[in-house]
């Protein structure tokens, strides 16, 4: 009888501890870049959407969203989220991978669960989980689409993003697919810096130098805006497709409406910050961990499925 009583007591204690752990409040810090252009504007909007929805559904969850315009500011915010707000989980999209690795590692070493989004840290040990879009598919899908659109023959120009591992992944995947079609020629590939004004200037240069361009891979919807503006001003009619990327609402709306030049896109929505926040919050509320690596698929957007990727209330 004594043994049974001791076992019963131990069971009650264990069950009580599990209940207490499940009932423990989660304070989730979110550290993201300031909205300086369309994509980061979407990041901020989706982060706040996640906060609104998750806090309404979970009384034991508090989400604190911080935006930073510089690496030092973001590093300080991470420290303050722990020291002042007592966060026990962090979702961060680092402004810079190398500079944020140590500050993030410091809070992780103090027991904070860390999910890193999009830009990985230089030391994977500084994070518990990594969530990102599929950069390989982001490059491969446009190449497959454009090859089919041009019937395997024609002239392409490319607007790259900025020198980075992300841009390299995308461009390498694009080039690998295009090389399967020897009658498609890439005339040039220059950096547009994920910026519509820079892309406008690069596209102007292409239009001056090349008399026959069949398609443009802009590799980003902000750059696609610049390319389209340059094409319109030059009154060029040879170009059959301008393929951007990331599923900005203006681009998806053009696809929906059957635009002459913008007939497809590829998803790499800033909504991935929403997904990362939601996955992290739900896991921590259950006392669980995320997989070490989660890749959110990039999908080819055409008129057939564009309605599923059109978010008119988003700033991006």
Beta strands, then each sheet from edge to edge (+ up, - down):
strand 1: 26-33
strand 2: 61-68
strand 3: 89-92
strand 4: 113-117
strand 5: 129-133
strand 6: 154-160
strand 7: 184-191
strand 8: 215-217
strand 9: 241-243
strand 10: 265-266
strand 11: 293-296
strand 12: 300-301
sheet 1: 2+ 1+ 3+ 4+ 5+ 11+
sheet 2: 7+ 6+ 8+ 9+
sheet 3: 10+ 12-
end
